[in-house]
């Protein structure tokens, strides 16, 4: 079991993109 900071950053970035897209559609 490896906990990489890179993976977390990638996940946060993906979530941020989704939030941005969602906000634009509102």
PDBQT receptor file of N, H, CA, C and O in Angstrom, charges set to zero:
ATOM      1  N   UNK A   1       0.849  -1.206   0.000  1.00  0.00    +0.000 N 
ATOM      2  CA  UNK A   1       0.000   0.000   0.000  1.00  0.00    +0.000 C 
ATOM      3  C   UNK A   1       0.882   1.252   0.000  1.00  0.00    +0.000 C 
ATOM      4  O   UNK A   1       1.585   1.540   0.968  1.00  0.00    +0.000 OA
ATOM      5  N   UNK A   2       0.823   1.975  -1.101  1.00  0.00    +0.000 N 
ATOM      6  H   UNK A   2       0.252   1.741  -1.888  1.00  0.00    +0.000 HD
ATOM      7  CA  UNK A   2       1.659   3.166  -1.210  1.00  0.00    +0.000 C 
ATOM      8  C   UNK A   2       0.793   4.421  -1.287  1.00  0.00    +0.000 C 
ATOM      9  O   UNK A   2      -0.177   4.480  -2.042  1.00  0.00    +0.000 OA
ATOM     10  N   UNK A   3       1.157   5.399  -0.508  1.00  0.00    +0.000 N 
ATOM     11  H   UNK A   3       1.945   5.352   0.105  1.00  0.00    +0.000 HD
ATOM     12  CA  UNK A   3       0.409   6.659  -0.470  1.00  0.00    +0.000 C 
ATOM     13  C   UNK A   3       1.252   7.750  -1.126  1.00  0.00    +0.000 C 
ATOM     14  O   UNK A   3       2.166   8.296  -0.509  1.00  0.00    +0.000 OA
ATOM     15  N   UNK A   4       0.937   8.058  -2.371  1.00  0.00    +0.000 N 
ATOM     16  H   UNK A   4       0.194   7.614  -2.872  1.00  0.00    +0.000 HD
ATOM     17  CA  UNK A   4       1.725   9.048  -3.095  1.00  0.00    +0.000 C 
ATOM     18  C   UNK A   4       1.047  10.418  -3.079  1.00  0.00    +0.000 C 
ATOM     19  O   UNK A   4      -0.156  10.507  -3.327  1.00  0.00    +0.000 OA
ATOM     20  N   UNK A   5       1.786  11.474  -2.795  1.00  0.00    +0.000 N 
ATOM     21  H   UNK A   5       2.763  11.402  -2.593  1.00  0.00    +0.000 HD
ATOM     22  CA  UNK A   5       1.230  12.826  -2.797  1.00  0.00    +0.000 C 
ATOM     23  C   UNK A   5       0.784  13.228  -4.207  1.00  0.00    +0.000 C 
ATOM     24  O   UNK A   5      -0.172  13.985  -4.378  1.00  0.00    +0.000 OA
ATOM     25  N   UNK A   6       1.496  12.707  -5.209  1.00  0.00    +0.000 N 
ATOM     26  H   UNK A   6       2.272  12.093  -5.070  1.00  0.00    +0.000 HD
ATOM     27  CA  UNK A   6       1.165  13.039  -6.595  1.00  0.00    +0.000 C 
ATOM     28  C   UNK A   6      -0.260  12.605  -6.926  1.00  0.00    +0.000 C 
ATOM     29  O   UNK A   6      -1.015  13.343  -7.558  1.00  0.00    +0.000 OA
ATOM     30  N   UNK A   7      -0.609  11.417  -6.496  1.00  0.00    +0.000 N 
ATOM     31  H   UNK A   7       0.005  10.817  -5.983  1.00  0.00    +0.000 HD
ATOM     32  CA  UNK A   7      -1.941  10.885  -6.772  1.00  0.00    +0.000 C 
ATOM     33  C   UNK A   7      -3.008  11.783  -6.143  1.00  0.00    +0.000 C 
ATOM     34  O   UNK A   7      -4.054  12.039  -6.739  1.00  0.00    +0.000 OA
ATOM     35  N   UNK A   8      -2.724  12.250  -4.939  1.00  0.00    +0.000 N 
ATOM     36  H   UNK A   8      -1.874  12.042  -4.455  1.00  0.00    +0.000 HD
ATOM     37  CA  UNK A   8      -3.678  13.119  -4.254  1.00  0.00    +0.000 C 
ATOM     38  C   UNK A   8      -3.821  14.441  -5.017  1.00  0.00    +0.000 C 
ATOM     39  O   UNK A   8      -4.931  14.939  -5.208  1.00  0.00    +0.000 OA
ATOM     40  N   UNK A   9      -2.717  14.988  -5.437  1.00  0.00    +0.000 N 
ATOM     41  H   UNK A   9      -1.815  14.584  -5.281  1.00  0.00    +0.000 HD
ATOM     42  CA  UNK A   9      -2.757  16.241  -6.186  1.00  0.00    +0.000 C 
ATOM     43  C   UNK A   9      -3.550  16.068  -7.474  1.00  0.00    +0.000 C 
ATOM     44  O   UNK A   9      -4.339  16.935  -7.848  1.00  0.00    +0.000 OA
ATOM     45  N   UNK A  10      -3.336  14.945  -8.148  1.00  0.00    +0.000 N 
ATOM     46  H   UNK A  10      -2.695  14.240  -7.844  1.00  0.00    +0.000 HD
ATOM     47  CA  UNK A  10      -4.050  14.670  -9.390  1.00  0.00    +0.000 C 
ATOM     48  C   UNK A  10      -5.548  14.598  -9.130  1.00  0.00    +0.000 C 
ATOM     49  O   UNK A  10      -6.344  15.153  -9.888  1.00  0.00    +0.000 OA
ATOM     50  N   UNK A  11      -5.929  13.910  -8.054  1.00  0.00    +0.000 N 
ATOM     51  H   UNK A  11      -5.283  13.459  -7.439  1.00  0.00    +0.000 HD
ATOM     52  CA  UNK A  11      -7.336  13.769  -7.701  1.00  0.00    +0.000 C 
ATOM     53  C   UNK A  11      -7.961  15.121  -7.387  1.00  0.00    +0.000 C 
ATOM     54  O   UNK A  11      -9.077  15.410  -7.819  1.00  0.00    +0.000 OA
ATOM     55  N   UNK A  12      -7.239  15.950  -6.632  1.00  0.00    +0.000 N 
ATOM     56  H   UNK A  12      -6.332  15.716  -6.282  1.00  0.00    +0.000 HD
ATOM     57  CA  UNK A  12      -7.729  17.294  -6.290  1.00  0.00    +0.000 C 
ATOM     58  C   UNK A  12      -7.904  18.119  -7.565  1.00  0.00    +0.000 C 
ATOM     59  O   UNK A  12      -8.881  18.855  -7.706  1.00  0.00    +0.000 OA
ATOM     60  N   UNK A  13      -6.959  17.993  -8.481  1.00  0.00    +0.000 N 
ATOM     61  H   UNK A  13      -6.166  17.396  -8.366  1.00  0.00    +0.000 HD
ATOM     62  CA  UNK A  13      -7.046  18.741  -9.737  1.00  0.00    +0.000 C 
ATOM     63  C   UNK A  13      -8.266  18.312 -10.536  1.00  0.00    +0.000 C 
ATOM     64  O   UNK A  13      -8.981  19.147 -11.090  1.00  0.00    +0.000 OA
ATOM     65  N   UNK A  14      -8.500  17.000 -10.592  1.00  0.00    +0.000 N 
ATOM     66  H   UNK A  14      -7.919  16.322 -10.141  1.00  0.00    +0.000 HD
ATOM     67  CA  UNK A  14      -9.659  16.481 -11.319  1.00  0.00    +0.000 C 
ATOM     68  C   UNK A  14     -10.955  17.001 -10.692  1.00  0.00    +0.000 C 
ATOM     69  O   UNK A  14     -11.868  17.421 -11.403  1.00  0.00    +0.000 OA
ATOM     70  N   UNK A  15     -11.029  16.973  -9.396  1.00  0.00    +0.000 N 
ATOM     71  H   UNK A  15     -10.287  16.632  -8.818  1.00  0.00    +0.000 HD
ATOM     72  CA  UNK A  15     -12.213  17.462  -8.698  1.00  0.00    +0.000 C 
ATOM     73  C   UNK A  15     -12.412  18.951  -8.965  1.00  0.00    +0.000 C 
ATOM     74  O   UNK A  15     -13.536  19.409  -9.172  1.00  0.00    +0.000 OA
ATOM     75  N   UNK A  16     -11.324  19.692  -8.956  1.00  0.00    +0.000 N 
ATOM     76  H   UNK A  16     -10.411  19.320  -8.788  1.00  0.00    +0.000 HD
ATOM     77  CA  UNK A  16     -11.397  21.124  -9.205  1.00  0.00    +0.000 C 
ATOM     78  C   UNK A  16     -11.933  21.398 -10.610  1.00  0.00    +0.000 C 
ATOM     79  O   UNK A  16     -12.753  22.295 -10.802  1.00  0.00    +0.000 OA
ATOM     80  N   UNK A  17     -11.468  20.626 -11.587  1.00  0.00    +0.000 N 
ATOM     81  H   UNK A  17     -10.802  19.897 -11.431  1.00  0.00    +0.000 HD
ATOM     82  CA  UNK A  17     -11.946  20.780 -12.969  1.00  0.00    +0.000 C 
ATOM     83  C   UNK A  17     -13.442  20.517 -13.041  1.00  0.00    +0.000 C 
ATOM     84  O   UNK A  17     -14.181  21.259 -13.686  1.00  0.00    +0.000 OA
ATOM     85  N   UNK A  18     -13.881  19.459 -12.377  1.00  0.00    +0.000 N 
ATOM     86  H   UNK A  18     -13.280  18.855 -11.853  1.00  0.00    +0.000 HD
ATOM     87  CA  UNK A  18     -15.308  19.143 -12.375  1.00  0.00    +0.000 C 
ATOM     88  C   UNK A  18     -16.108  20.269 -11.743  1.00  0.00    +0.000 C 
ATOM     89  O   UNK A  18     -17.172  20.635 -12.243  1.00  0.00    +0.000 OA
ATOM     90  N   UNK A  19     -15.607  20.813 -10.660  1.00  0.00    +0.000 N 
ATOM     91  H   UNK A  19     -14.743  20.516 -10.254  1.00  0.00    +0.000 HD
ATOM     92  CA  UNK A  19     -16.293  21.918 -10.000  1.00  0.00    +0.000 C 
ATOM     93  C   UNK A  19     -16.403  23.118 -10.938  1.00  0.00    +0.000 C 
ATOM     94  O   UNK A  19     -17.449  23.763 -11.007  1.00  0.00    +0.000 OA
ATOM     95  N   UNK A  20     -15.341  23.409 -11.644  1.00  0.00    +0.000 N 
ATOM     96  H   UNK A  20     -14.491  22.885 -11.588  1.00  0.00    +0.000 HD
ATOM     97  CA  UNK A  20     -15.328  24.532 -12.574  1.00  0.00    +0.000 C 
ATOM     98  C   UNK A  20     -16.346  24.324 -13.688  1.00  0.00    +0.000 C 
ATOM     99  O   UNK A  20     -17.096  25.240 -14.025  1.00  0.00    +0.000 OA
ATOM    100  N   UNK A  21     -16.373  23.131 -14.255  1.00  0.00    +0.000 N 
ATOM    101  H   UNK A  21     -15.764  22.387 -13.980  1.00  0.00    +0.000 HD
ATOM    102  CA  UNK A  21     -17.318  22.825 -15.326  1.00  0.00    +0.000 C 
ATOM    103  C   UNK A  21     -18.748  22.938 -14.815  1.00  0.00    +0.000 C 
ATOM    104  O   UNK A  21     -19.614  23.498 -15.488  1.00  0.00    +0.000 OA
ATOM    105  N   UNK A  22     -18.984  22.412 -13.641  1.00  0.00    +0.000 N 
ATOM    106  H   UNK A  22     -18.281  21.957 -13.095  1.00  0.00    +0.000 HD
ATOM    107  CA  UNK A  22     -20.316  22.455 -13.040  1.00  0.00    +0.000 C 
ATOM    108  C   UNK A  22     -20.755  23.903 -12.822  1.00  0.00    +0.000 C 
ATOM    109  O   UNK A  22     -21.903  24.261 -13.084  1.00  0.00    +0.000 OA
ATOM    110  N   UNK A  23     -19.827  24.729 -12.340  1.00  0.00    +0.000 N 
ATOM    111  H   UNK A  23     -18.895  24.439 -12.127  1.00  0.00    +0.000 HD
ATOM    112  CA  UNK A  23     -20.144  26.137 -12.086  1.00  0.00    +0.000 C 
ATOM    113  C   UNK A  23     -20.468  26.859 -13.390  1.00  0.00    +0.000 C 
ATOM    114  O   UNK A  23     -21.365  27.700 -13.433  1.00  0.00    +0.000 OA
ATOM    115  N   UNK A  24     -19.747  26.535 -14.434  1.00  0.00    +0.000 N 
ATOM    116  H   UNK A  24     -19.018  25.852 -14.399  1.00  0.00    +0.000 HD
ATOM    117  CA  UNK A  24     -19.982  27.186 -15.720  1.00  0.00    +0.000 C 
ATOM    118  C   UNK A  24     -21.352  26.834 -16.282  1.00  0.00    +0.000 C 
ATOM    119  O   UNK A  24     -21.972  27.646 -16.969  1.00  0.00    +0.000 OA
ATOM    120  N   UNK A  25     -21.816  25.650 -15.996  1.00  0.00    +0.000 N 
ATOM    121  H   UNK A  25     -21.312  24.991 -15.437  1.00  0.00    +0.000 HD
ATOM    122  CA  UNK A  25     -23.116  25.221 -16.520  1.00  0.00    +0.000 C 
ATOM    123  C   UNK A  25     -24.289  25.800 -15.743  1.00  0.00    +0.000 C 
ATOM    124  O   UNK A  25     -25.425  25.781 -16.218  1.00  0.00    +0.000 OA
ATOM    125  N   UNK A  26     -24.016  26.313 -14.548  1.00  0.00    +0.000 N 
ATOM    126  H   UNK A  26     -23.093  26.329 -14.162  1.00  0.00    +0.000 HD
ATOM    127  CA  UNK A  26     -25.115  26.862 -13.747  1.00  0.00    +0.000 C 
ATOM    128  C   UNK A  26     -25.558  28.215 -14.291  1.00  0.00    +0.000 C 
ATOM    129  O   UNK A  26     -26.474  28.830 -13.744  1.00  0.00    +0.000 OA
TER     130      UNK A  26
